[in-house]
Amino acid sequence: MHGIKFAWLLSGLIGMLLLLGCDQQNNARSSNATPGRTTITALIWAPDWPQEMLQIAAEFDKLNPDVHVNVQFMVGNSVEENIKPRVAAGTLPDLVSINPNAYAAELADQGVLADVRQSAAWMHMLDPLKSDWTSRDGKGFGVSGGVATTMIYYNRAMFAMAGIDTLPTNFDEFLAVCAKLKRAGMIPVMWSGGFPNMLGNGPFASGFANNVVAHEPHWKEKMADGTLSLDTPQVADIFARIALIPERGYAQPSFMTTGYDEGIRLFREGRVAMAFQGSWAAGLMLHGNDFSVGVFVPPWNARGERVVPVLGSETGFAVCETPNKVAAMRFLEFIAGKGFPILQRKRHNVSPFQQGMGTVVSDVEIVDYTNALSRYPVTASPYYSSLPSNTIELLHKLMQDVLLRKITPRQAAQRLDLSVKTEAKMHYK
């Protein structure tokens, strides 16, 4: 009996040793297959270029066999609404899309975002953009994805058919152009009520530029310390104009459900005569159409006043303070260098980097437009770098509620003012 037990124990021990040997062999093979490979996660805002981002990551993987990039895409209406839950949970990725605003700058000063001032990407960024990406404590918290400006793209053929041979230079003239297009049986302008991010980039940003920035040179400092009043008729007028376009029948019937891609498609298919869009969408807006496309500065200025255009940094990229920071910094360098032409070939956005970085040439019309704006005496920042992050999320709802007539433009201005001042109390030092 004891002999049987011993034999059973011996056979079990031999089996365990054999299994252990197999596991060690398998682990050795696995280790040899990917020696010391680091996987980094990149959370990216790319509503119109997801395939290009995947291609950039694949090209980086080929050239950097010791690093693999796991790309994840942001969803929703803003960069901030994707980042905030991860900051709260301590689950930020290694590299992230970021906007050049006070919220991102504060993350850098809190040690959440890495200082990238020693990177080649930062050194090659155009000097006028660097202040957008510098925190209060002097940290460089990211690099720009492009030079951002919003404009109105227009269908030259539709303008000619409606007998329009002069571009509008103020808001009254813009309304007259819309009326002329409507009388000619055309839909004057695309309104993206289903994607309030573009309402923010378009009519809100231009309204803020001409109704606020034009009359208050210290608006940024006053917004930060809570002394800028936005509960004014001028700010209410920004919201009133957003509602006025569909009220007069100048927007497409489905304007409240029109999203980003559909809005571009409506313009490209010749179903609307004009569309608010950014320089980042030049590749989609200018090419592959059956008609010639022009651009002009959104004339949101009053008659007799000089227009204030929107010009600044596009959403960019930051490295987070994670154990994979060094590898993520390498990927940042690649995005800003060899990877940048991949996204630029589709988007035709204006490169934020100095010439000689290997980027392709953007459309001459967009480059000329952007250069012309840079000579204006007053320009405004994009809305995502002007407003506090919590206010950005509120603004999206305010614009949609005004369009749905749930609140008045005056109420929207009051709530915007309260949000900005509340944020100032919480963060101003």
C-alpha positions in Angstrom: 0.0 0.0 0.0 2.8 2.4 0.9 4.6 1.5 -2.3 1.5 2.3 -4.3 1.2 5.7 -2.6 4.9 6.4 -3.2 4.6 5.5 -6.9 1.6 7.7 -7.2 3.3 10.7 -5.5 6.5 10.1 -7.7 4.5 10.0 -10.9 2.6 13.2 -9.8 5.9 15.0 -9.0 7.4 14.0 -12.4 4.3 15.3 -14.1 4.5 18.6 -12.4 8.2 18.9 -13.3 7.4 18.2 -16.9 4.6 20.8 -16.9 6.9 23.3 -15.3 9.6 22.6 -17.9 7.0 23.1 -20.7 5.8 26.4 -19.2 9.4 27.7 -18.9 10.1 26.7 -22.5 6.9 28.5 -23.7 7.8 31.6 -21.7 11.3 31.6 -23.2 9.9 31.3 -26.7 7.4 34.2 -25.9 10.1 36.3 -24.5 12.4 35.7 -27.5 9.5 36.7 -29.8 9.2 40.2 -28.4 12.3 41.1 -26.5 11.7 44.1 -24.3 8.9 45.5 -26.4 7.0 48.4 -24.9 3.4 49.0 -25.7 2.2 52.6 -25.5 -1.4 53.8 -25.7 -2.3 56.9 -27.8 -5.8 58.5 -27.3 -6.5 60.6 -30.4 -9.1 63.1 -31.5 -9.3 62.4 -35.3 -12.9 62.8 -36.4 -11.9 63.1 -40.1 -8.6 61.2 -40.2 -8.7 57.9 -38.2 -7.1 55.8 -41.0 -4.2 58.3 -41.3 -3.6 58.0 -37.5 -3.5 54.2 -37.8 -1.1 54.5 -40.7 1.2 56.8 -38.7 1.2 54.3 -35.8 1.9 51.4 -38.2 4.8 53.3 -39.8 6.2 54.1 -36.4 6.0 50.4 -35.4 8.0 49.4 -38.5 10.8 51.8 -37.7 10.7 51.2 -33.9 10.5 47.4 -33.4 10.9 47.9 -29.6 7.7 50.0 -29.3 4.2 49.2 -30.3 1.5 51.9 -30.4 -2.0 51.0 -29.4 -4.3 53.7 -30.9 -7.6 54.5 -29.3 -10.0 57.2 -30.7 -11.9 59.9 -28.8 -15.6 60.1 -29.2 -18.3 62.7 -28.5 -18.1 66.5 -28.9 -14.8 67.6 -27.4 -11.3 66.5 -26.4 -12.0 67.6 -22.8 -14.9 65.3 -22.2 -12.7 62.4 -23.2 -9.8 63.4 -20.9 -11.5 64.4 -17.7 -12.8 61.0 -16.7 -9.4 59.5 -17.3 -7.7 62.2 -15.2 -10.1 61.5 -12.4 -9.6 57.8 -12.6 -5.8 58.1 -13.0 -6.0 56.1 -16.3 -4.6 58.6 -18.8 -2.8 57.1 -21.8 0.8 57.7 -22.7 0.1 60.1 -25.5 -3.1 62.1 -25.9 -4.7 64.7 -28.1 -5.0 68.0 -26.2 -6.2 71.6 -26.8 -4.0 74.6 -26.0 -6.2 75.9 -23.2 -6.0 76.7 -19.5 -7.3 73.2 -18.6 -4.4 71.5 -20.4 -1.9 74.0 -19.0 -3.1 73.3 -15.5 -2.6 69.5 -16.1 1.0 70.3 -17.0 1.5 72.4 -13.8 0.0 69.5 -11.8 2.5 67.1 -13.2 -0.1 65.1 -15.3 1.4 66.2 -18.7 5.1 66.1 -19.4 7.2 69.1 -20.3 8.1 68.7 -24.0 10.3 71.7 -24.4 13.4 69.6 -24.9 11.9 67.7 -27.8 12.7 68.4 -31.5 8.9 68.6 -32.0 8.8 71.6 -29.7 11.9 73.2 -31.1 10.6 73.0 -34.7 7.1 74.4 -33.9 6.5 77.9 -35.2 7.5 80.4 -32.5 4.2 82.4 -32.6 2.4 79.1 -31.5 4.6 78.3 -28.6 2.8 80.7 -26.2 -0.4 78.8 -26.8 1.3 75.7 -25.5 3.1 77.2 -22.5 1.7 76.8 -19.0 1.7 79.4 -16.2 4.7 77.7 -14.7 6.5 77.9 -18.1 6.1 74.2 -19.1 5.6 73.3 -22.7 2.7 70.9 -22.5 2.2 69.9 -26.1 2.7 70.6 -29.8 0.2 71.9 -32.2 -1.5 69.6 -34.8 -1.7 72.6 -37.2 -2.3 76.3 -37.7 -6.0 76.6 -37.1 -8.4 79.1 -38.6 -12.1 78.9 -39.5 -13.5 80.2 -42.7 -16.5 80.0 -44.9 -16.1 77.7 -47.9 -18.4 78.6 -50.8 -19.5 77.0 -54.1 -18.5 79.4 -56.8 -20.9 77.9 -59.3 -23.9 78.3 -57.0 -22.9 81.9 -56.3 -22.7 82.6 -60.0 -26.1 81.0 -60.6 -27.6 83.2 -57.9 -26.0 86.3 -59.4 -23.6 86.9 -56.5 -20.4 88.4 -57.7 -19.2 90.2 -54.6 -18.3 88.4 -51.3 -19.9 89.7 -48.1 -17.8 91.9 -45.8 -20.2 92.2 -42.9 -23.0 90.3 -41.3 -25.8 92.3 -43.0 -24.2 91.6 -46.4 -23.9 87.9 -45.4 -27.6 87.8 -44.7 -28.3 89.4 -48.1 -26.2 86.7 -49.8 -28.2 84.0 -48.0 -31.5 85.6 -49.1 -30.3 85.8 -52.7 -29.3 82.1 -52.7 -32.6 81.1 -51.1 -34.6 83.0 -53.8 -32.6 81.2 -56.4 -33.8 77.9 -54.9 -30.7 76.9 -53.1 -29.9 76.1 -49.5 -27.5 79.0 -48.4 -25.4 77.4 -45.6 -24.8 74.2 -43.8 -25.5 74.3 -40.0 -24.1 71.5 -37.8 -26.6 71.3 -34.9 -25.8 67.6 -34.4 -22.1 68.3 -33.9 -21.9 71.5 -31.7 -18.1 71.4 -31.8 -18.4 72.9 -35.3 -21.0 75.5 -34.2 -18.4 76.5 -31.6 -15.6 76.6 -34.1 -17.8 78.4 -36.6 -20.5 81.0 -35.7 -19.7 81.1 -32.0 -16.0 81.7 -32.4 -16.6 84.3 -35.1 -19.3 86.0 -33.0 -17.0 86.0 -29.9 -14.2 87.5 -32.0 -16.3 90.3 -33.4 -18.6 91.0 -30.4 -16.1 90.6 -27.6 -12.5 90.4 -28.6 -12.8 93.4 -31.0 -13.9 95.6 -28.1 -11.8 94.2 -25.2 -8.1 93.8 -25.8 -7.5 92.3 -22.4 -10.3 89.7 -22.7 -8.1 86.7 -21.9 -6.8 88.2 -18.6 -10.2 89.3 -17.6 -11.8 86.0 -18.4 -9.1 84.3 -16.2 -9.6 86.6 -13.2 -13.4 86.6 -13.5 -13.8 90.3 -14.5 -15.0 89.8 -18.1 -18.7 90.3 -18.3 -20.5 88.0 -20.8 -24.0 88.8 -19.7 -24.3 91.5 -22.3 -26.5 92.2 -25.4 -23.4 91.6 -27.5 -22.9 88.1 -26.2 -26.7 87.4 -26.5 -26.3 88.5 -30.1 -23.8 85.7 -30.7 -26.4 83.1 -29.8 -29.2 85.1 -31.6 -27.3 84.9 -34.9 -26.7 81.1 -34.5 -30.5 80.8 -34.3 -31.3 83.3 -37.0 -29.8 81.3 -39.9 -32.2 78.4 -39.6 -35.1 80.7 -38.5 -34.9 82.4 -41.8 -34.7 79.1 -43.7 -31.1 79.6 -44.7 -29.9 76.2 -43.3 -30.6 72.6 -44.4 -33.9 71.1 -43.0 -32.1 68.5 -41.0 -29.7 71.0 -39.4 -30.3 69.7 -35.8 -29.1 66.2 -36.6 -26.3 67.1 -39.1 -23.0 65.8 -37.8 -19.4 66.4 -38.9 -19.1 64.0 -41.8 -22.6 64.7 -43.1 -22.0 68.4 -43.1 -18.9 68.1 -45.3 -20.8 65.7 -47.6 -23.7 68.1 -48.0 -21.3 70.7 -49.2 -19.3 68.4 -51.5 -22.5 67.1 -53.1 -23.5 70.6 -54.0 -26.6 70.6 -51.8 -25.6 73.7 -49.8 -23.8 76.8 -51.1 -21.6 77.6 -48.0 -20.2 75.8 -45.0 -18.3 76.9 -41.9 -15.2 74.7 -41.7 -11.6 74.9 -40.5 -8.3 75.0 -42.4 -7.9 71.4 -41.1 -10.6 70.2 -43.6 -9.2 71.9 -46.7 -8.3 68.6 -48.3 -11.9 67.4 -48.1 -13.5 70.7 -48.9 -11.5 71.9 -51.8 -10.8 68.7 -53.8 -12.8 66.0 -55.6 -15.8 68.3 -56.2 -17.6 68.9 -59.5 -17.3 72.7 -58.8 -14.7 75.3 -57.9 -14.5 76.2 -54.2 -13.5 79.6 -52.7 -13.0 80.8 -49.1 -13.7 84.0 -47.3 -13.4 85.4 -43.8 -16.6 84.9 -41.8 -18.1 88.4 -41.9 -19.5 88.4 -38.4 -18.6 92.1 -38.0 -21.1 94.9 -37.9 -21.3 97.3 -40.8 -18.5 99.9 -40.6 -16.3 97.7 -38.3 -13.3 95.8 -39.3 -13.7 92.0 -39.2 -11.8 90.1 -36.5 -10.9 86.6 -37.8 -10.1 83.5 -35.7 -6.5 82.2 -35.9 -4.5 80.0 -33.5 -3.3 76.5 -32.8 -5.2 73.4 -33.8 -5.8 70.5 -31.4 -2.4 69.0 -30.8 -0.6 66.2 -28.9 0.8 65.8 -25.4 2.8 63.2 -23.6 1.5 62.1 -20.2 3.7 61.4 -17.1 3.5 57.6 -17.3 6.2 54.9 -17.0 6.2 54.9 -20.8 7.0 58.6 -21.2 10.3 58.1 -23.0 8.7 55.9 -25.7 5.7 58.2 -26.0 8.1 61.1 -26.5 9.6 59.2 -29.4 6.1 58.8 -30.9 5.5 62.5 -30.5 8.6 63.2 -32.4 7.5 60.9 -35.2 4.0 62.5 -35.4 5.6 65.9 -35.8 8.2 64.7 -38.2 8.0 61.7 -40.6 4.3 61.0 -39.7 3.0 64.5 -40.3 2.8 64.3 -44.1 0.6 61.2 -43.8 -2.2 63.2 -42.1 -1.4 66.4 -44.1 -1.8 64.7 -47.4 -5.5 64.1 -46.6 -6.3 67.2 -44.5 -4.2 69.8 -46.3 -3.9 71.6 -43.0 -1.3 74.3 -42.5 1.8 72.8 -40.9 2.7 74.3 -37.5 6.3 73.4 -38.0 9.2 75.2 -39.6 9.9 74.5 -43.3 12.3 71.6 -44.0 10.5 69.2 -41.7 9.4 67.1 -44.7 5.8 68.1 -44.7 3.9 68.4 -48.0 2.8 71.7 -49.3 -0.7 72.8 -48.2 -3.2 74.3 -50.7 -1.9 77.7 -51.8 -5.3 79.2 -51.3 -5.4 78.2 -47.6 -1.7 79.2 -47.0 -2.4 82.6 -48.6 -5.6 83.0 -46.5 -3.8 82.1 -43.3 -0.9 84.4 -44.1 -3.3 87.2 -44.8 -5.0 86.7 -41.4 -1.7 86.8 -39.6 -1.4 90.5 -40.8 -4.7 91.5 -39.2 -4.2 93.9 -36.3 -6.6 91.9 -34.1 -7.3 88.2 -34.2 -9.1 85.9 -31.8 -8.3 82.4 -30.5 -10.3 79.3 -31.4 -13.1 78.7 -29.0 -11.6 75.6 -27.5 -8.5 77.6 -26.4 -10.5 80.6 -25.3 -13.1 79.1 -22.9 -12.6 77.1 -19.6 -13.0 73.4 -20.2 -16.2 73.1 -18.2 -17.6 76.1 -20.1 -16.9 74.4 -23.4 -19.1 71.5 -22.5 -21.8 73.9 -21.3 -21.6 76.0 -24.5 -22.4 72.9 -26.7 -25.6 72.5 -24.8 -26.4 76.2 -24.8 -26.1 76.5 -28.6 -28.3 73.4 -29.1 -30.9 74.6 -26.6 -31.0 78.0 -28.4 -31.5 76.3 -31.7 -34.3 74.2 -30.2 -35.8 77.3 -28.6 -35.6 75.8 -25.1 -33.8 79.0 -23.9 -33.4 82.5 -25.3 -30.1 84.0 -26.5 -30.2 86.3 -23.4 -30.5 83.3 -21.1 -27.6 81.6 -22.9 -25.4 84.6 -22.4 -26.3 84.7 -18.7 -25.4 81.0 -18.2 -22.2 81.4 -20.2 -21.2 84.4 -18.0 -22.0 82.4 -14.8 -19.9 79.4 -16.0 -16.9 81.5 -16.9 -16.9 83.4 -13.6 -17.4 80.2 -11.6 -14.4 78.7 -13.3 -12.4 81.8 -12.6 -13.2 81.6 -8.9 -12.1 78.0 -8.8 -8.8 78.4 -10.6 -7.6 82.0 -10.5 -4.7 82.6 -8.2 
